[in-house]
Amino acid sequence: MHISEGVLSGQVLFSGMVLAAAGTAIGLKRIDYDRIPHTAILSASFFVASLIHVPIGPSSVHLILNGIVGLLLGWGAFPAILVALTLQALLFQFGGITTLGVNTMTMALPAVLCYYLFGSMVHKRNSIALFGSFACGAFSVFLGAIMVGLALVFTEENFFQVSTLLVISHLPVMVIEGIITAFCVTFLKKVQPAMLPGFHE
Amino acid sequence: MRYHSHMERHDCIIDTLIVLFFAFFFLVSPDPASAHKAIIFAWIDGDTIYTESKFSGGRKVKGGEVIVYNLDGNQLLKGKTNDKGEFSFKVPKKTGMKIVLLAGMGHRGEWTIPLEEIQAVSAGETGTATSKEADVEKSEKQARTAPKSGVSPDEIQMAVENALDKKLKPIMKMLAESREHSPSITEILGGIGYILGLMGIGAYFNYRRKSAGEKHDNADASKK
């Protein structure tokens, strides 16, 4: 779901950059120094995830993993995703430097939203935790598709058409990421619950 | 959130496990070197420009919009790719061209054909004889060779050019395609390296902050 260079208008690019900068500033402020390794590892996972191509569905899509990044990092998802997207743009030519702000917003904002929506569910009963983490993984991809649709409103006239297309083509990715997130949460709950959000000893 | 030292060790193990998990995922995926990016290739054959569009995963772009601009940014013509992702058009003008692909959902690809390429091909088309001197030379040559072989050099030239065009077409296409490469393992590992480097910088500042804090604590304790 990278938006390429030269598609969006100047205003959209600029507002994307401003918002992404604000989000990154909040994120950097909120990251505990001791959690920098977590941020880096999730950033690396996000960076590599876009290379995993999902050959199902009508369009060409790849894993995004913004759900698990958001769930484990909260606002820290902004700097993590910004760094990963910068490297993807420089090394793989996915997206672009000018669209970095917009792309960061479309991926990181859903991540943070899902952190607030589902973060508290992971410490509840197993079935609730499982549902919450699956929903977190799937819903963040869904929101990402909606965000890309919003960003394209000013260039591709029909918002509903573009968003529907994006959501449909990302259905398999949603399912896969839901499963991955559920798997990670169950695993972390057993071995290292302190990594999950809102953990109190 | 503060951790005890045994928790930190535990953390390391978990982190390693997560990385291994993703590394495994990445290695077993059948088509790791593909992702979401739209690419358009164009090559000239005679007076026609052929283009082929695809996503970097190898999927063809069906019904993508192709817009041809000259190098000043004025639109020359516009069309849609067919089911094979192809779109071809006659050279509209002898000018450099920028061919833009809009594949929808924010995907855009670009290919530039410089003026020299178009000139080179059109020169080949009309024959090498462009100046009067060359014409004279040519007619002299023709006079010398024509009676012997029965085939005029012009005809030979045409035949050779046609054959070359036909034989070179797949090679042109291959060359055009090979200009676009998918992410290599070096780039992937390089990117991960950068992230780990940033983490190192963070850890360094964390260490400085912590040791400064400890000194401060010690000073406080000695005062008491």
Chai-1 contact restraints between the chains, C-beta under 6 A:
chainA,res_idxA,chainB,res_idxB,connection_type,confidence,min_distance_angstrom,max_distance_angstrom,comment,restraint_id
A,H2,B,H36,contact,1.0,0.0,6.0,A-B,restraint_1
A,I3,B,G106,contact,1.0,0.0,6.0,A-B,restraint_2
A,S4,B,H107,contact,1.0,0.0,6.0,A-B,restraint_3
A,S4,B,R108,contact,1.0,0.0,6.0,A-B,restraint_4
A,G6,B,R108,contact,1.0,0.0,6.0,A-B,restraint_5
A,V7,B,G106,contact,1.0,0.0,6.0,A-B,restraint_6
A,V7,B,R108,contact,1.0,0.0,6.0,A-B,restraint_7
A,D32,B,M1,contact,1.0,0.0,6.0,A-B,restraint_8
A,Y33,B,N206,contact,1.0,0.0,6.0,A-B,restraint_9
A,I36,B,M199,contact,1.0,0.0,6.0,A-B,restraint_10
A,I36,B,G202,contact,1.0,0.0,6.0,A-B,restraint_11
A,P37,B,M199,contact,1.0,0.0,6.0,A-B,restraint_12
A,A40,B,I195,contact,1.0,0.0,6.0,A-B,restraint_13
A,A40,B,M199,contact,1.0,0.0,6.0,A-B,restraint_14
A,I41,B,D15,contact,1.0,0.0,6.0,A-B,restraint_15
A,S43,B,I195,contact,1.0,0.0,6.0,A-B,restraint_16
A,A44,B,I192,contact,1.0,0.0,6.0,A-B,restraint_17
A,A44,B,I195,contact,1.0,0.0,6.0,A-B,restraint_18
A,S45,B,F22,contact,1.0,0.0,6.0,A-B,restraint_19
A,F47,B,G191,contact,1.0,0.0,6.0,A-B,restraint_20
A,V48,B,F26,contact,1.0,0.0,6.0,A-B,restraint_21
A,S50,B,A35,contact,1.0,0.0,6.0,A-B,restraint_22
A,L51,B,P32,contact,1.0,0.0,6.0,A-B,restraint_23
A,L51,B,A35,contact,1.0,0.0,6.0,A-B,restraint_24
A,I52,B,S29,contact,1.0,0.0,6.0,A-B,restraint_25
A,H53,B,D31,contact,1.0,0.0,6.0,A-B,restraint_26
A,H53,B,S34,contact,1.0,0.0,6.0,A-B,restraint_27
A,H53,B,G57,contact,1.0,0.0,6.0,A-B,restraint_28
A,S60,B,H36,contact,1.0,0.0,6.0,A-B,restraint_29
A,S60,B,F55,contact,1.0,0.0,6.0,A-B,restraint_30
A,S60,B,G57,contact,1.0,0.0,6.0,A-B,restraint_31
A,S60,B,R59,contact,1.0,0.0,6.0,A-B,restraint_32
A,H62,B,A35,contact,1.0,0.0,6.0,A-B,restraint_33
A,H62,B,H36,contact,1.0,0.0,6.0,A-B,restraint_34
A,L87,B,G191,contact,1.0,0.0,6.0,A-B,restraint_35
A,L87,B,Y194,contact,1.0,0.0,6.0,A-B,restraint_36
A,L91,B,E187,contact,1.0,0.0,6.0,A-B,restraint_37
A,L91,B,G191,contact,1.0,0.0,6.0,A-B,restraint_38
A,F92,B,P183,contact,1.0,0.0,6.0,A-B,restraint_39
A,F94,B,A35,contact,1.0,0.0,6.0,A-B,restraint_40
A,F94,B,K37,contact,1.0,0.0,6.0,A-B,restraint_41
A,L152,B,G106,contact,1.0,0.0,6.0,A-B,restraint_42
A,L166,B,M105,contact,1.0,0.0,6.0,A-B,restraint_43
A,Q192,B,I14,contact,1.0,0.0,6.0,A-B,restraint_44
